[in-house]
Amino acid sequence: MRVSSLLKEESILIAAPGFDKAALLETMIARMCAQRGVRDYKPFLAKILEREKGISTTLDTGLSLPHARVEELSDILAGLVLLPQGLDDAQQPELKIRVIFLFFSPNKSEFFATHLQILRAVSSLFAPSVIERLTEAATPAQALEMIRALD
């Protein structure tokens, strides 16, 4: 599974300071859905926010990995948020989120293995040294090139 194959420049956001995680997730989900032609992003946002209320998806590396399986898709939908300034995780205040890799997969049995492969690939690719380099990217294009080189 190549993580870079799930992303495009338009699906990468370099976040300005001042946003909280919920606002960043909403912004990114709205953007991702619009790019895919999905008119109503609210069900996607509701799924992610519901999941985020439970177990935190933030790893001690600074990677947050919100994900959900949804009925409305026929293929993977992914986005990346880079947080150069870091963001406190409300559920784990001792952690700083530096990168959010957000994805949705179809809620179909044939996509379950793919969903797990994405989780595994993303969590192993985004090591602390990679996260540090990514958060220094000046543009989404530069970030995507870094990911392609490491993938």
N, CA, C and O atoms as a GROMACS GRO file, in nm:
protein
  604
    1MET      N    1   0.085  -0.119   0.000
    1MET     CA    2   0.000   0.000   0.000
    1MET      C    3   0.089   0.124   0.000
    1MET      O    4   0.168   0.145   0.092
    2ARG      N    5   0.076   0.204  -0.103
    2ARG     CA    6   0.150   0.330  -0.112
    2ARG      C    7   0.061   0.444  -0.062
    2ARG      O    8  -0.043   0.474  -0.122
    3VAL      N    9   0.101   0.506   0.045
    3VAL     CA   10   0.025   0.616   0.104
    3VAL      C   11   0.013   0.731   0.004
    3VAL      O   12  -0.092   0.795  -0.004
    4SER      N   13   0.119   0.757  -0.070
    4SER     CA   14   0.117   0.869  -0.165
    4SER      C   15   0.010   0.852  -0.272
    4SER      O   16  -0.038   0.951  -0.327
    5SER      N   17  -0.028   0.729  -0.303
    5SER     CA   18  -0.132   0.707  -0.405
    5SER      C   19  -0.270   0.751  -0.358
    5SER      O   20  -0.362   0.766  -0.438
    6LEU      N   21  -0.285   0.772  -0.228
    6LEU     CA   22  -0.413   0.815  -0.172
    6LEU      C   23  -0.428   0.967  -0.168
    6LEU      O   24  -0.538   1.018  -0.142
    7LEU      N   25  -0.318   1.039  -0.192
    7LEU     CA   26  -0.318   1.184  -0.175
    7LEU      C   27  -0.295   1.257  -0.307
    7LEU      O   28  -0.236   1.204  -0.401
    8LYS      N   29  -0.344   1.380  -0.311
    8LYS     CA   30  -0.317   1.475  -0.419
    8LYS      C   31  -0.278   1.605  -0.350
    8LYS      O   32  -0.302   1.622  -0.231
    9GLU      N   33  -0.219   1.696  -0.425
    9GLU     CA   34  -0.184   1.827  -0.368
    9GLU      C   35  -0.306   1.891  -0.303
    9GLU      O   36  -0.297   1.949  -0.195
   10GLU      N   37  -0.421   1.881  -0.370
   10GLU     CA   38  -0.544   1.946  -0.322
   10GLU      C   39  -0.597   1.884  -0.194
   10GLU      O   40  -0.680   1.944  -0.126
   11SER      N   41  -0.549   1.764  -0.160
   11SER     CA   42  -0.597   1.698  -0.038
   11SER      C   43  -0.498   1.715   0.077
   11SER      O   44  -0.507   1.645   0.178
   12ILE      N   45  -0.404   1.807   0.061
   12ILE     CA   46  -0.307   1.837   0.167
   12ILE      C   47  -0.326   1.982   0.209
   12ILE      O   48  -0.330   2.073   0.125
   13LEU      N   49  -0.336   2.003   0.338
   13LEU     CA   50  -0.356   2.136   0.396
   13LEU      C   51  -0.245   2.166   0.494
   13LEU      O   52  -0.216   2.085   0.583
   14ILE      N   53  -0.182   2.280   0.479
   14ILE     CA   54  -0.086   2.327   0.579
   14ILE      C   55  -0.164   2.425   0.666
   14ILE      O   56  -0.201   2.534   0.620
   15ALA      N   57  -0.190   2.386   0.789
   15ALA     CA   58  -0.280   2.461   0.876
   15ALA      C   59  -0.214   2.584   0.937
   15ALA      O   60  -0.098   2.579   0.980
   16ALA      N   61  -0.288   2.691   0.939
   16ALA     CA   62  -0.246   2.813   1.007
   16ALA      C   63  -0.272   2.795   1.157
   16ALA      O   64  -0.358   2.716   1.195
   17PRO      N   65  -0.201   2.866   1.240
   17PRO     CA   66  -0.226   2.859   1.384
   17PRO      C   67  -0.367   2.907   1.417
   17PRO      O   68  -0.426   2.986   1.344
   18GLY      N   69  -0.419   2.859   1.529
   18GLY     CA   70  -0.546   2.910   1.578
   18GLY      C   71  -0.664   2.817   1.560
   18GLY      O   72  -0.771   2.842   1.616
   19PHE      N   73  -0.649   2.711   1.485
   19PHE     CA   74  -0.758   2.616   1.468
   19PHE      C   75  -0.756   2.512   1.578
   19PHE      O   76  -0.649   2.480   1.632
   20ASP      N   77  -0.873   2.459   1.613
   20ASP     CA   78  -0.876   2.342   1.700
   20ASP      C   79  -0.896   2.219   1.612
   20ASP      O   80  -0.921   2.233   1.492
   21LYS      N   81  -0.884   2.101   1.669
   21LYS     CA   82  -0.889   1.979   1.590
   21LYS      C   83  -1.023   1.963   1.519
   21LYS      O   84  -1.026   1.925   1.402
   22ALA      N   85  -1.133   1.991   1.588
   22ALA     CA   86  -1.264   1.975   1.527
   22ALA      C   87  -1.281   2.067   1.406
   22ALA      O   88  -1.335   2.025   1.304
   23ALA      N   89  -1.235   2.190   1.415
   23ALA     CA   90  -1.244   2.283   1.303
   23ALA      C   91  -1.157   2.237   1.186
   23ALA      O   92  -1.198   2.247   1.070
   24LEU      N   93  -1.038   2.188   1.216
   24LEU     CA   94  -0.950   2.137   1.110
   24LEU      C   95  -1.013   2.016   1.041
   24LEU      O   96  -1.008   2.003   0.919
   25LEU      N   97  -1.070   1.927   1.121
   25LEU     CA   98  -1.135   1.809   1.062
   25LEU      C   99  -1.251   1.850   0.973
   25LEU      O  100  -1.268   1.796   0.863
   26GLU      N  101  -1.331   1.945   1.018
   26GLU     CA  102  -1.444   1.989   0.936
   26GLU      C  103  -1.395   2.053   0.806
   26GLU      O  104  -1.447   2.023   0.698
   27THR      N  105  -1.296   2.140   0.815
   27THR     CA  106  -1.241   2.204   0.696
   27THR      C  107  -1.188   2.100   0.597
   27THR      O  108  -1.216   2.108   0.477
   28MET      N  109  -1.113   2.005   0.649
   28MET     CA  110  -1.052   1.905   0.562
   28MET      C  111  -1.157   1.812   0.502
   28MET      O  112  -1.150   1.780   0.383
   29ILE      N  113  -1.254   1.769   0.581
   29ILE     CA  114  -1.357   1.679   0.530
   29ILE      C  115  -1.442   1.749   0.424
   29ILE      O  116  -1.477   1.688   0.323
   30ALA      N  117  -1.475   1.875   0.446
   30ALA     CA  118  -1.552   1.951   0.346
   30ALA      C  119  -1.472   1.960   0.217
   30ALA      O  120  -1.528   1.942   0.108
   31ARG      N  121  -1.344   1.986   0.227
   31ARG     CA  122  -1.257   1.997   0.108
   31ARG      C  123  -1.249   1.863   0.036
   31ARG      O  124  -1.264   1.857  -0.086
   32MET      N  125  -1.225   1.755   0.110
   32MET     CA  126  -1.212   1.622   0.051
   32MET      C  127  -1.341   1.582  -0.022
   32MET      O  128  -1.336   1.531  -0.134
   33CYS      N  129  -1.454   1.605   0.043
   33CYS     CA  130  -1.582   1.568  -0.016
   33CYS      C  131  -1.611   1.651  -0.142
   33CYS      O  132  -1.658   1.597  -0.242
   34ALA      N  133  -1.582   1.780  -0.138
   34ALA     CA  134  -1.604   1.865  -0.254
   34ALA      C  135  -1.520   1.816  -0.373
   34ALA      O  136  -1.567   1.815  -0.487
   35GLN      N  137  -1.396   1.777  -0.347
   35GLN     CA  138  -1.309   1.728  -0.454
   35GLN      C  139  -1.363   1.601  -0.516
   35GLN      O  140  -1.342   1.575  -0.634
   36ARG      N  141  -1.432   1.522  -0.437
   36ARG     CA  142  -1.487   1.395  -0.485
   36ARG      C  143  -1.629   1.411  -0.540
   36ARG      O  144  -1.686   1.315  -0.592
   37GLY      N  145  -1.686   1.531  -0.528
   37GLY     CA  146  -1.822   1.553  -0.577
   37GLY      C  147  -1.930   1.512  -0.479
   37GLY      O  148  -2.046   1.499  -0.517
   38VAL      N  149  -1.893   1.490  -0.354
   38VAL     CA  150  -1.991   1.456  -0.250
   38VAL      C  151  -2.046   1.586  -0.195
   38VAL      O  152  -1.972   1.665  -0.136
   39ARG      N  153  -2.175   1.608  -0.214
   39ARG     CA  154  -2.236   1.737  -0.177
   39ARG      C  155  -2.248   1.759  -0.027
   39ARG      O  156  -2.225   1.870   0.021
   40ASP      N  157  -2.283   1.656   0.047
   40ASP     CA  158  -2.307   1.672   0.190
   40ASP      C  159  -2.196   1.604   0.270
   40ASP      O  160  -2.191   1.481   0.279
   41TYR      N  161  -2.108   1.684   0.326
   41TYR     CA  162  -1.996   1.629   0.403
   41TYR      C  163  -2.033   1.602   0.548
   41TYR      O  164  -1.957   1.536   0.620
   42LYS      N  165  -2.148   1.650   0.593
   42LYS     CA  166  -2.187   1.640   0.735
   42LYS      C  167  -2.190   1.496   0.788
   42LYS      O  168  -2.145   1.474   0.900
   43PRO      N  169  -2.242   1.398   0.712
   43PRO     CA  170  -2.239   1.260   0.765
   43PRO      C  171  -2.096   1.210   0.787
   43PRO      O  172  -2.070   1.133   0.880
   44PHE      N  173  -2.003   1.251   0.701
   44PHE     CA  174  -1.864   1.211   0.716
   44PHE      C  175  -1.805   1.275   0.843
   44PHE      O  176  -1.736   1.209   0.921
   45LEU      N  177  -1.833   1.402   0.860
   45LEU     CA  178  -1.785   1.473   0.979
   45LEU      C  179  -1.843   1.410   1.106
   45LEU      O  180  -1.771   1.390   1.204
   46ALA      N  181  -1.972   1.378   1.104
   46ALA     CA  182  -2.036   1.318   1.222
   46ALA      C  183  -1.969   1.185   1.258
   46ALA      O  184  -1.948   1.157   1.376
   47LYS      N  185  -1.937   1.104   1.158
   47LYS     CA  186  -1.870   0.974   1.183
   47LYS      C  187  -1.735   0.995   1.251
   47LYS      O  188  -1.702   0.926   1.348
   48ILE      N  189  -1.658   1.090   1.199
   48ILE     CA  190  -1.524   1.114   1.255
   48ILE      C  191  -1.534   1.172   1.396
   48ILE      O  192  -1.462   1.128   1.486
   49LEU      N  193  -1.622   1.271   1.416
   49LEU     CA  194  -1.634   1.332   1.549
   49LEU      C  195  -1.685   1.232   1.652
   49LEU      O  196  -1.644   1.235   1.768
   50GLU      N  197  -1.774   1.144   1.610
   50GLU     CA  198  -1.824   1.039   1.699
   50GLU      C  199  -1.709   0.947   1.741
   50GLU      O  200  -1.695   0.912   1.858
   51ARG      N  201  -1.629   0.909   1.644
   51ARG     CA  202  -1.515   0.821   1.673
   51ARG      C  203  -1.412   0.891   1.762
   51ARG      O  204  -1.354   0.830   1.851
   52GLU      N  205  -1.390   1.020   1.738
   52GLU     CA  206  -1.292   1.096   1.816
   52GLU      C  207  -1.334   1.114   1.961
   52GLU      O  208  -1.250   1.137   2.048
   53LYS      N  209  -1.464   1.103   1.990
   53LYS     CA  210  -1.510   1.111   2.129
   53LYS      C  211  -1.471   0.987   2.207
   53LYS      O  212  -1.458   0.991   2.329
   54GLY      N  213  -1.451   0.877   2.137
   54GLY     CA  214  -1.413   0.751   2.202
   54GLY      C  215  -1.264   0.747   2.225
   54GLY      O  216  -1.209   0.831   2.295
   55ILE      N  217  -1.201   0.651   2.166
   55ILE     CA  218  -1.057   0.633   2.180
   55ILE      C  219  -0.985   0.734   2.090
   55ILE      O  220  -1.020   0.749   1.973
   56SER      N  221  -0.886   0.802   2.145
   56SER     CA  222  -0.810   0.898   2.067
   56SER      C  223  -0.736   0.828   1.953
   56SER      O  224  -0.687   0.717   1.968
   57THR      N  225  -0.730   0.896   1.840
   57THR     CA  226  -0.657   0.842   1.725
   57THR      C  227  -0.518   0.902   1.714
   57THR      O  228  -0.450   0.884   1.612
   58THR      N  229  -0.474   0.974   1.816
   58THR     CA  230  -0.342   1.037   1.814
   58THR      C  231  -0.239   0.943   1.876
   58THR      O  232  -0.255   0.894   1.987
   59LEU      N  233  -0.133   0.920   1.800
   59LEU     CA  234  -0.024   0.836   1.846
   59LEU      C  235   0.082   0.922   1.914
   59LEU      O  236   0.085   1.044   1.896
   60ASP      N  237   0.168   0.859   1.992
   60ASP     CA  238   0.270   0.936   2.065
   60ASP      C  239   0.376   0.996   1.972
   60ASP      O  240   0.462   1.070   2.018
   61THR      N  241   0.371   0.965   1.845
   61THR     CA  242   0.464   1.021   1.747
   61THR      C  243   0.422   1.160   1.700
   61THR      O  244   0.501   1.231   1.636
   62GLY      N  245   0.297   1.201   1.732
   62GLY     CA  246   0.245   1.328   1.682
   62GLY      C  247   0.154   1.310   1.562
   62GLY      O  248   0.105   1.408   1.506
   63LEU      N  249   0.130   1.186   1.523
   63LEU     CA  250   0.039   1.153   1.414
   63LEU      C  251  -0.100   1.127   1.469
   63LEU      O  252  -0.118   1.046   1.560
   64SER      N  253  -0.198   1.198   1.414
   64SER     CA  254  -0.338   1.169   1.445
   64SER      C  255  -0.397   1.101   1.322
   64SER      O  256  -0.375   1.146   1.209
   65LEU      N  257  -0.470   0.995   1.343
   65LEU     CA  258  -0.516   0.911   1.233
   65LEU      C  259  -0.667   0.887   1.238
   65LEU      O  260  -0.710   0.772   1.252
   66PRO      N  261  -0.747   0.993   1.228
   66PRO     CA  262  -0.893   0.974   1.228
   66PRO      C  263  -0.936   0.899   1.102
   66PRO      O  264  -0.890   0.928   0.992
   67HIS      N  265  -1.024   0.803   1.121
   67HIS     CA  266  -1.069   0.722   1.008
   67HIS      C  267  -1.207   0.665   1.038
   67HIS      O  268  -1.246   0.649   1.153
   68ALA      N  269  -1.279   0.635   0.932
   68ALA     CA  270  -1.412   0.575   0.948
   68ALA      C  271  -1.448   0.501   0.821
   68ALA      O  272  -1.395   0.528   0.713
   69ARG      N  273  -1.539   0.408   0.836
   69ARG     CA  274  -1.596   0.337   0.722
   69ARG      C  275  -1.735   0.394   0.700
   69ARG      O  276  -1.814   0.406   0.794
   70VAL      N  277  -1.766   0.430   0.576
   70VAL     CA  278  -1.894   0.493   0.545
   70VAL      C  279  -1.962   0.426   0.426
   70VAL      O  280  -1.896   0.370   0.338
   71GLU      N  281  -2.092   0.432   0.425
   71GLU     CA  282  -2.172   0.371   0.319
   71GLU      C  283  -2.162   0.447   0.187
   71GLU      O  284  -2.170   0.387   0.080
   72GLU      N  285  -2.143   0.578   0.194
   72GLU     CA  286  -2.157   0.665   0.077
   72GLU      C  287  -2.044   0.657  -0.025
   72GLU      O  288  -2.052   0.720  -0.130
   73LEU      N  289  -1.940   0.580   0.003
   73LEU     CA  290  -1.824   0.577  -0.086
   73LEU      C  291  -1.811   0.446  -0.162
   73LEU      O  292  -1.860   0.342  -0.119
   74SER      N  293  -1.743   0.455  -0.275
   74SER     CA  294  -1.709   0.334  -0.350
   74SER      C  295  -1.557   0.316  -0.357
   74SER      O  296  -1.508   0.217  -0.412
   75ASP      N  297  -1.482   0.412  -0.301
   75ASP     CA  298  -1.336   0.406  -0.301
   75ASP      C  299  -1.284   0.486  -0.182
   75ASP      O  300  -1.361   0.552  -0.112
   76ILE      N  301  -1.154   0.479  -0.158
   76ILE     CA  302  -1.090   0.548  -0.045
   76ILE      C  303  -1.090   0.699  -0.067
   76ILE      O  304  -1.071   0.746  -0.179
   77LEU      N  305  -1.111   0.773   0.039
   77LEU     CA  306  -1.106   0.919   0.040
   77LEU      C  307  -1.010   0.958   0.152
   77LEU      O  308  -1.032   0.924   0.268
   78ALA      N  309  -0.903   1.031   0.117
   78ALA     CA  310  -0.799   1.063   0.216
   78ALA      C  311  -0.753   1.207   0.205
   78ALA      O  312  -0.762   1.270   0.100
   79GLY      N  313  -0.704   1.258   0.317
   79GLY     CA  314  -0.649   1.392   0.323
   79GLY      C  315  -0.542   1.401   0.431
   79GLY      O  316  -0.535   1.316   0.520
   80LEU      N  317  -0.460   1.504   0.422
   80LEU     CA  318  -0.349   1.522   0.514
   80LEU      C  319  -0.346   1.667   0.560
   80LEU      O  320  -0.356   1.759   0.479
   81VAL      N  321  -0.333   1.686   0.690
   81VAL     CA  322  -0.319   1.820   0.748
   81VAL      C  323  -0.184   1.826   0.818
   81VAL      O  324  -0.152   1.742   0.902
   82LEU      N  325  -0.105   1.926   0.781
   82LEU     CA  326   0.025   1.947   0.844
   82LEU      C  327   0.012   2.062   0.943
   82LEU      O  328  -0.044   2.166   0.911
   83LEU      N  329   0.064   2.042   1.061
   83LEU     CA  330   0.053   2.140   1.169
   83LEU      C  331   0.192   2.179   1.217
   83LEU      O  332   0.239   2.127   1.318
   84PRO      N  333   0.258   2.271   1.146
   84PRO     CA  334   0.395   2.310   1.184
   84PRO      C  335   0.405   2.358   1.329
   84PRO      O  336   0.505   2.333   1.396
   85GLN      N  337   0.303   2.427   1.376
   85GLN     CA  338   0.304   2.481   1.512
   85GLN      C  339   0.259   2.379   1.616
   85GLN      O  340   0.271   2.404   1.736
   86GLY      N  341   0.208   2.265   1.572
   86GLY     CA  342   0.156   2.164   1.664
   86GLY      C  343   0.019   2.203   1.716
   86GLY      O  344  -0.021   2.319   1.710
   87LEU      N  345  -0.052   2.105   1.766
   87LEU     CA  346  -0.187   2.125   1.816
   87LEU      C  347  -0.207   2.032   1.935
   87LEU      O  348  -0.178   1.913   1.926
   88ASP      N  349  -0.257   2.086   2.045
   88ASP     CA  350  -0.285   2.002   2.161
   88ASP      C  351  -0.399   1.906   2.131
   88ASP      O  352  -0.498   1.945   2.069
   89ASP      N  353  -0.386   1.784   2.175
   89ASP     CA  354  -0.492   1.685   2.162
   89ASP      C  355  -0.578   1.695   2.288
   89ASP      O  356  -0.528   1.674   2.399
   90ALA      N  357  -0.705   1.727   2.273
   90ALA     CA  358  -0.794   1.746   2.388
   90ALA      C  359  -0.802   1.622   2.476
   90ALA      O  360  -0.817   1.633   2.597
   91GLN      N  361  -0.794   1.504   2.415
   91GLN     CA  362  -0.804   1.380   2.492
   91GLN      C  363  -0.672   1.340   2.556
   91GLN      O  364  -0.670   1.268   2.656
   92GLN      N  365  -0.562   1.386   2.499
   92GLN     CA  366  -0.430   1.352   2.551
   92GLN      C  367  -0.346   1.479   2.554
   92GLN      O  368  -0.261   1.498   2.467
   93PRO      N  369  -0.368   1.566   2.653
   93PRO     CA  370  -0.302   1.697   2.655
   93PRO      C  371  -0.149   1.692   2.654
   93PRO      O  372  -0.084   1.791   2.620
   94GLU      N  373  -0.093   1.579   2.690
   94GLU     CA  374   0.053   1.568   2.689
   94GLU      C  375   0.109   1.549   2.548
   94GLU      O  376   0.230   1.557   2.529
   95LEU      N  377   0.022   1.524   2.451
   95LEU     CA  378   0.066   1.503   2.312
   95LEU      C  379   0.040   1.625   2.226
   95LEU      O  380  -0.061   1.693   2.242
   96LYS      N  381   0.133   1.650   2.136
   96LYS     CA  382   0.116   1.754   2.033
   96LYS      C  383   0.091   1.684   1.901
   96LYS      O  384   0.170   1.599   1.859
   97ILE      N  385  -0.019   1.720   1.836
   97ILE     CA  386  -0.047   1.668   1.702
   97ILE      C  387   0.033   1.751   1.603
   97ILE      O  388   0.026   1.874   1.604
   98ARG      N  389   0.108   1.684   1.516
   98ARG     CA  390   0.187   1.753   1.414
   98ARG      C  391   0.134   1.724   1.273
   98ARG      O  392   0.148   1.805   1.182
   99VAL      N  393   0.073   1.605   1.259
   99VAL     CA  394   0.019   1.562   1.130
   99VAL      C  395  -0.114   1.490   1.155
   99VAL      O  396  -0.125   1.407   1.246
  100ILE      N  397  -0.213   1.523   1.074
  100ILE     CA  398  -0.339   1.450   1.076
  100ILE      C  399  -0.354   1.382   0.939
  100ILE      O  400  -0.360   1.450   0.836
  101PHE      N  401  -0.359   1.251   0.939
  101PHE     CA  402  -0.391   1.176   0.817
  101PHE      C  403  -0.532   1.124   0.837
  101PHE      O  404  -0.557   1.039   0.923
  102LEU      N  405  -0.624   1.174   0.758
  102LEU     CA  406  -0.766   1.147   0.772
  102LEU      C  407  -0.811   1.065   0.653
  102LEU      O  408  -0.780   1.098   0.538
  103PHE      N  409  -0.885   0.955   0.679
  103PHE     CA  410  -0.935   0.881   0.563
  103PHE      C  411  -1.066   0.810   0.594
  103PHE      O  412  -1.100   0.780   0.708
  104PHE      N  413  -1.138   0.786   0.486
  104PHE     CA  414  -1.263   0.712   0.487
  104PHE      C  415  -1.251   0.598   0.388
  104PHE      O  416  -1.189   0.611   0.283
  105SER      N  417  -1.309   0.486   0.424
  105SER     CA  418  -1.316   0.375   0.329
  105SER      C  419  -1.462   0.329   0.320
  105SER      O  420  -1.540   0.350   0.412
  106PRO      N  421  -1.496   0.266   0.208
  106PRO     CA  422  -1.634   0.217   0.194
  106PRO      C  423  -1.664   0.113   0.302
  106PRO      O  424  -1.578   0.032   0.337
  107ASN      N  425  -1.784   0.115   0.352
  107ASN     CA  426  -1.826   0.018   0.453
  107ASN      C  427  -1.876  -0.108   0.382
  107ASN      O  428  -1.993  -0.146   0.391
  108LYS      N  429  -1.782  -0.172   0.313
  108LYS     CA  430  -1.809  -0.295   0.240
  108LYS      C  431  -1.703  -0.396   0.279
  108LYS      O  432  -1.587  -0.360   0.300
  109SER      N  433  -1.742  -0.520   0.289
  109SER     CA  434  -1.649  -0.623   0.337
  109SER      C  435  -1.522  -0.631   0.254
  109SER      O  436  -1.414  -0.658   0.307
  110GLU      N  437  -1.532  -0.608   0.123
  110GLU     CA  438  -1.413  -0.618   0.039
  110GLU      C  439  -1.311  -0.506   0.064
  110GLU      O  440  -1.198  -0.514   0.017
  111PHE      N  441  -1.350  -0.401   0.138
  111PHE     CA  442  -1.258  -0.292   0.169
  111PHE      C  443  -1.201  -0.300   0.311
  111PHE      O  444  -1.118  -0.217   0.348
  112PHE      N  445  -1.243  -0.398   0.388
  112PHE     CA  446  -1.197  -0.406   0.526
  112PHE      C  447  -1.045  -0.427   0.533
  112PHE      O  448  -0.977  -0.361   0.611
  113ALA      N  449  -0.993  -0.519   0.452
  113ALA     CA  450  -0.848  -0.544   0.452
  113ALA      C  451  -0.771  -0.420   0.407
  113ALA      O  452  -0.666  -0.388   0.462
  114THR      N  453  -0.824  -0.349   0.307
  114THR     CA  454  -0.760  -0.226   0.260
  114THR      C  455  -0.757  -0.122   0.370
  114THR      O  456  -0.656  -0.053   0.388
  115HIS      N  457  -0.865  -0.109   0.444
  115HIS     CA  458  -0.873  -0.014   0.556
  115HIS      C  459  -0.760  -0.043   0.656
  115HIS      O  460  -0.690   0.048   0.699
  116LEU      N  461  -0.744  -0.169   0.690
  116LEU     CA  462  -0.638  -0.207   0.785
  116LEU      C  463  -0.499  -0.184   0.726
  116LEU      O  464  -0.407  -0.144   0.798
  117GLN      N  465  -0.483  -0.211   0.597
  117GLN     CA  466  -0.353  -0.187   0.532
  117GLN      C  467  -0.317  -0.039   0.534
  117GLN      O  468  -0.200  -0.004   0.553
  118ILE      N  469  -0.415   0.047   0.516
  118ILE     CA  470  -0.389   0.192   0.520
  118ILE      C  471  -0.345   0.232   0.660
  118ILE      O  472  -0.248   0.307   0.676
  119LEU      N  473  -0.414   0.184   0.762
  119LEU     CA  474  -0.375   0.215   0.900
  119LEU      C  475  -0.230   0.173   0.925
  119LEU      O  476  -0.152   0.248   0.982
  120ARG      N  477  -0.196   0.054   0.882
  120ARG     CA  478  -0.061   0.002   0.902
  120ARG      C  479   0.042   0.084   0.824
  120ARG      O  480   0.146   0.120   0.878
  121ALA      N  481   0.013   0.112   0.698
  121ALA     CA  482   0.108   0.185   0.612
  121ALA      C  483   0.132   0.327   0.662
  121ALA      O  484   0.246   0.373   0.667
  122VAL      N  485   0.025   0.395   0.700
  122VAL     CA  486   0.038   0.533   0.747
  122VAL      C  487   0.115   0.539   0.878
  122VAL      O  488   0.205   0.620   0.894
  123SER      N  489   0.079   0.451   0.972
  123SER     CA  490   0.146   0.457   1.103
  123SER      C  491   0.293   0.419   1.092
  123SER      O  492   0.374   0.467   1.172
  124SER      N  493   0.330   0.335   0.997
  124SER     CA  494   0.473   0.303   0.984
  124SER      C  495   0.548   0.407   0.901
  124SER      O  496   0.666   0.432   0.926
  125LEU      N  497   0.484   0.468   0.802
  125LEU     CA  498   0.551   0.570   0.720
  125LEU      C  499   0.580   0.698   0.799
  125LEU      O  500   0.688   0.755   0.788
  126PHE      N  501   0.483   0.742   0.880
  126PHE     CA  502   0.495   0.870   0.949
  126PHE      C  503   0.568   0.855   1.083
  126PHE      O  504   0.511   0.874   1.190
  127ALA      N  505   0.695   0.821   1.072
  127ALA     CA  506   0.783   0.816   1.189
  127ALA      C  507   0.812   0.958   1.235
  127ALA      O  508   0.791   1.052   1.157
  128PRO      N  509   0.858   0.978   1.358
  128PRO     CA  510   0.885   1.114   1.407
  128PRO      C  511   0.976   1.196   1.315
  128PRO      O  512   0.952   1.316   1.297
  129SER      N  513   1.079   1.136   1.257
  129SER     CA  514   1.168   1.211   1.169
  129SER      C  515   1.097   1.255   1.041
  129SER      O  516   1.123   1.364   0.990
  130VAL      N  517   1.008   1.172   0.990
  130VAL     CA  518   0.930   1.206   0.871
  130VAL      C  519   0.831   1.318   0.904
  130VAL      O  520   0.815   1.412   0.827
  131ILE      N  521   0.767   1.306   1.018
  131ILE     CA  522   0.672   1.410   1.062
  131ILE      C  523   0.744   1.544   1.072
  131ILE      O  524   0.692   1.647   1.028
  132GLU      N  525   0.862   1.544   1.130
  132GLU     CA  526   0.938   1.668   1.145
  132GLU      C  527   0.969   1.729   1.009
  132GLU      O  528   0.952   1.850   0.990
  133ARG      N  529   1.012   1.648   0.914
  133ARG     CA  530   1.042   1.698   0.780
  133ARG      C  531   0.917   1.749   0.710
  133ARG      O  532   0.919   1.854   0.646
  134LEU      N  533   0.807   1.675   0.723
  134LEU     CA  534   0.682   1.715   0.657
  134LEU      C  535   0.631   1.849   0.708
  134LEU      O  536   0.581   1.930   0.630
  135THR      N  537   0.642   1.872   0.837
  135THR     CA  538   0.591   1.997   0.893
  135THR      C  539   0.676   2.117   0.853
  135THR      O  540   0.640   2.231   0.880
  136GLU      N  541   0.789   2.091   0.790
  136GLU     CA  542   0.873   2.199   0.738
  136GLU      C  543   0.844   2.227   0.590
  136GLU      O  544   0.902   2.319   0.533
  137ALA      N  545   0.756   2.149   0.530
  137ALA     CA  546   0.722   2.169   0.388
  137ALA      C  547   0.656   2.305   0.370
  137ALA      O  548   0.571   2.345   0.450
  138ALA      N  549   0.696   2.375   0.267
  138ALA     CA  550   0.642   2.509   0.240
  138ALA      C  551   0.511   2.503   0.162
  138ALA      O  552   0.430   2.596   0.169
  139THR      N  553   0.490   2.395   0.088
  139THR     CA  554   0.370   2.382   0.005
  139THR      C  555   0.318   2.239   0.009
  139THR      O  556   0.393   2.148   0.042
  140PRO      N  557   0.190   2.219  -0.024
  140PRO     CA  558   0.138   2.083  -0.035
  140PRO      C  559   0.215   2.000  -0.138
  140PRO      O  560   0.238   1.880  -0.116
  141ALA      N  561   0.256   2.061  -0.248
  141ALA     CA  562   0.332   1.989  -0.351
  141ALA      C  563   0.464   1.936  -0.294
  141ALA      O  564   0.503   1.822  -0.321
  142GLN      N  565   0.530   2.018  -0.215
  142GLN     CA  566   0.656   1.976  -0.154
  142GLN      C  567   0.633   1.861  -0.057
  142GLN      O  568   0.712   1.767  -0.053
  143ALA      N  569   0.526   1.868   0.021
  143ALA     CA  570   0.494   1.761   0.116
  143ALA      C  571   0.465   1.631   0.042
  143ALA      O  572   0.512   1.524   0.082
  144LEU      N  573   0.389   1.639  -0.066
  144LEU     CA  574   0.355   1.520  -0.143
  144LEU      C  575   0.480   1.457  -0.205
  144LEU      O  576   0.492   1.335  -0.209
  145GLU      N  577   0.571   1.539  -0.252
  145GLU     CA  578   0.697   1.487  -0.308
  145GLU      C  579   0.777   1.414  -0.202
  145GLU      O  580   0.836   1.310  -0.229
  146MET      N  581   0.780   1.468  -0.080
  146MET     CA  582   0.851   1.402   0.030
  146MET      C  583   0.789   1.265   0.056
  146MET      O  584   0.860   1.166   0.072
  147ILE      N  585   0.657   1.260   0.060
  147ILE     CA  586   0.589   1.133   0.088
  147ILE      C  587   0.616   1.034  -0.024
  147ILE      O  588   0.642   0.916   0.003
  148ARG      N  589   0.610   1.078  -0.148
  148ARG     CA  590   0.639   0.988  -0.262
  148ARG      C  591   0.780   0.932  -0.254
  148ARG      O  592   0.802   0.815  -0.284
  149ALA      N  593   0.876   1.014  -0.213
  149ALA     CA  594   1.014   0.970  -0.204
  149ALA      C  595   1.034   0.865  -0.094
  149ALA      O  596   1.122   0.779  -0.104
  150LEU      N  597   0.954   0.871   0.008
  150LEU     CA  598   0.969   0.780   0.122
  150LEU      C  599   0.880   0.657   0.112
  150LEU      O  600   0.904   0.556   0.180
  151ASP      N  601   0.780   0.664   0.030
  151ASP     CA  602   0.678   0.560   0.020
  151ASP      C  603   0.730   0.433  -0.045
  151ASP      O  604   0.656   0.337  -0.060
   0.00000   0.00000   0.00000
